Amino acid sequence: MRAARRARQIGATALQIFSDNPTAWRRRPEPPADAPAFVAYAAANGIDPIAIHASYLINLAGSAEPFASRSRANLIHELQHAQRYGARLVNTHIGSHRGMGHAPGLRRIVANVDAILGDTPPETLLVLENSSGGGDNIGSTLEQLAEILEGVDSEVAPRLAFCLDTAHLWGAGYDISTLEGATAVLDRFDELIGLGRLRLVHLNDSRAERGSRTDRHEHVGAGLIGPGGLGAILRDPRLRARTAVMLETPGVDEGYDAVNIRRALLLFRGAQELPVLPPKAFRLSRRSTRAGPGEAAGGRRRTRRGPVRPAG
Ligand SMILES: [Zn+2]
């Protein structure tokens, strides 16, 4: 309920939550007691869609046990319970082949996606997020995302969707700092996958160099991507119909969720430049957000280290 109230307070019309601790395997067997109130409040206040961000530990490409089985079971659990949080979308990082090679990693991802979607309610969508490509992570290029889709069983493929995290695109080397660059990425996504499957954008600026394969989120328009490219993505009319935009920017506990949603709205309405943020906005504790479940307005990403490496 705290998450939903905060979303309303800052004018959010979409919400990404964790159903449990994002850095742990354990998933609570049942949603919290206030889940029905949360769902009703979100619906009454036009907060739609709601997405669940799965545990950061998940690795769909790994073979090591018990992590492989846990990853699958964890996502099945999230999709089976998603509707009780009012969520149709379950977002997950794809994971790393951990030196075992791209082809076997890809095969494991496809087998896992088939198994997960085969065992979960037809209303739910599994949303795979692009990576910045560090640590043998699969899914740092649009071609790799398309390969997954091509491998998945056609019976369940309609329930497979994708998330583009702008900071990860940048880390993977895509120059999305300009209108042309950002539009080219969406064009290519459309060609390979179809923008109808782009259900989430994680709108994060980046403080890591382009192509560095690291993932360090920055306030909207205040990082190395900048307002031009992020604004182009927000304003692309092709994303109007189905794509929800979530912020995973720093300083949620310090109130920067409200600052960043304002900045995103300015860009959406056509601003080419954004207000300069005070120096203290860049001195937030690296881990400035609580790791507890049900946080407000956009999930958070640990910014205290580079690529988020799955454990499996
Ligand atoms: Zn993300």
Boltz pocket constraint, residues with backbone or C-beta under 6 A from the ligand:
constraints:
  - pocket:
      binder: B
      contacts: [[A, 129], [A, 165], [A, 202], [A, 248], [A, 301]]
      max_distance: 6.0
